[in-house]
Amino acid sequence: MAEQQDVAHQDGQSVAAWTAVAILLAAALLISVAVVVKSWPMAIAGIVLVVVGAAAGKILAMAGFGVTRTQKSPGSTKGG
């Protein structure tokens, strides 16, 4: 039971999640600066980073660097 609670409190605390968030934050910063300086190439680079960040998070999670989920039984009433 204690092991299940530990997994529930680790949502998003994985290499995959942190990598995706870091790349997406850099993309948001780049796009924000692009709006201020009115630079289309910089905005496009930021948009490309958004796609790269999302893909990196998904690929790392599929490679085993994400948080593992416990299997619920079909009759389970607990959310998660």
ZALOKE-337852 format. One record per residue (C-alpha): residue in one letter; z, x, y negated. Coordinates in pm, 1 decimal, m for minus. Layout:
<atoms>
+---------+----------+----------+----------+
: residuo :       c3 :       c1 :       c2 :
+---------+----------+----------+----------+
:       A :        Z :        X :        Y :
...
+---------+----------+----------+----------+
</atoms>
This chain:
<atoms>
+---------+----------+----------+----------+
: residuo :       c3 :       c1 :       c2 :
+---------+----------+----------+----------+
:       M :      0.0 :      0.0 :      0.0 :
:       A :     86.0 :    280.5 :   m242.9 :
:       E :   m250.3 :    442.5 :   m171.1 :
:       Q :   m433.6 :    123.4 :   m270.2 :
:       Q :   m243.3 :    108.1 :   m598.9 :
:       D :   m338.2 :    469.1 :   m679.0 :
:       V :   m707.0 :    390.6 :   m629.5 :
:       A :   m678.0 :     81.4 :   m851.2 :
:       H :   m540.2 :    292.6 :  m1135.2 :
:       Q :   m818.4 :    552.0 :  m1111.1 :
:       D :  m1102.0 :    330.4 :  m1234.0 :
:       G :  m1345.3 :    555.3 :  m1413.9 :
:       Q :  m1141.1 :    872.0 :  m1369.8 :
:       S :  m1402.6 :   1074.4 :  m1185.6 :
:       V :  m1648.1 :   1353.8 :  m1248.4 :
:       A :  m1933.1 :   1102.4 :  m1245.4 :
:       A :  m1772.0 :    880.4 :  m1508.0 :
:       W :  m1664.2 :   1162.4 :  m1737.9 :
:       T :  m2007.5 :   1324.7 :  m1720.8 :
:       A :  m2182.8 :    998.9 :  m1804.4 :
:       V :  m1943.8 :    925.2 :  m2091.7 :
:       A :  m1980.4 :   1275.8 :  m2239.1 :
:       I :  m2360.4 :   1256.2 :  m2233.3 :
:       L :  m2359.8 :    902.2 :  m2374.6 :
:       L :  m2124.7 :   1004.0 :  m2657.1 :
:       A :  m2355.5 :   1292.8 :  m2746.1 :
:       A :  m2648.6 :   1050.0 :  m2741.2 :
:       A :  m2467.5 :    806.0 :  m2970.3 :
:       L :  m2386.2 :   1085.4 :  m3213.5 :
:       L :  m2745.8 :   1207.3 :  m3211.2 :
:       I :  m2884.0 :    857.4 :  m3269.2 :
:       S :  m2633.2 :    798.8 :  m3550.8 :
:       V :  m2733.4 :   1120.0 :  m3725.9 :
:       A :  m3100.3 :   1030.7 :  m3674.3 :
:       V :  m3048.1 :    702.1 :  m3858.1 :
:       V :  m2880.4 :    875.8 :  m4151.2 :
:       V :  m3144.6 :   1148.3 :  m4187.8 :
:       K :  m3432.1 :    911.7 :  m4095.5 :
:       S :  m3566.6 :   1124.8 :  m3810.7 :
:       W :  m3766.5 :    952.4 :  m3536.8 :
:       P :  m3786.8 :   1260.0 :  m3311.6 :
:       M :  m3407.8 :   1293.8 :  m3319.9 :
:       A :  m3366.3 :    922.7 :  m3243.8 :
:       I :  m3606.1 :    947.3 :  m2950.0 :
:       A :  m3413.4 :   1250.3 :  m2818.5 :
:       G :  m3094.6 :   1042.3 :  m2838.7 :
:       I :  m3255.2 :    755.1 :  m2651.4 :
:       V :  m3370.5 :    997.2 :  m2381.1 :
:       L :  m3011.3 :   1123.5 :  m2356.9 :
:       V :  m2891.1 :    765.4 :  m2301.4 :
:       V :  m3120.6 :    736.9 :  m2000.2 :
:       V :  m3017.6 :   1083.7 :  m1874.7 :
:       G :  m2646.6 :    999.8 :  m1910.7 :
:       A :  m2675.3 :    673.6 :  m1722.2 :
:       A :  m2880.1 :    838.4 :  m1447.9 :
:       A :  m2642.9 :   1135.1 :  m1423.1 :
:       G :  m2341.6 :    908.3 :  m1376.9 :
:       K :  m2514.6 :    703.8 :  m1107.8 :
:       I :  m2652.0 :   1009.3 :   m925.0 :
:       L :  m2315.0 :   1187.2 :   m929.1 :
:       A :  m2141.4 :    872.0 :   m802.0 :
:       M :  m2393.6 :    842.5 :   m518.2 :
:       A :  m2339.0 :   1212.8 :   m439.0 :
:       G :  m1968.0 :   1146.8 :   m384.4 :
:       F :  m1823.1 :   1244.6 :   m721.3 :
:       G :  m1724.6 :    887.9 :   m814.4 :
:       V :  m1411.8 :    688.2 :   m738.4 :
:       T :  m1411.1 :    551.9 :   m383.5 :
:       R :  m1342.0 :    182.6 :   m349.9 :
:       T :  m1136.0 :     28.9 :    m71.7 :
:       Q :  m1300.8 :   m246.4 :    129.8 :
:       K :  m1161.0 :   m594.9 :     78.6 :
:       S :  m1133.9 :   m836.1 :    367.3 :
:       P :  m1340.8 :  m1155.6 :    324.9 :
:       G :  m1023.7 :  m1366.8 :    297.1 :
:       S :   m859.6 :  m1146.7 :     35.3 :
:       T :   m727.8 :  m1321.2 :   m276.4 :
:       K :   m671.9 :  m1004.9 :   m476.4 :
:       G :   m923.7 :   m916.3 :   m747.5 :
:       G :  m1082.5 :   m577.3 :   m775.6 :
+---------+----------+----------+----------+
</atoms>
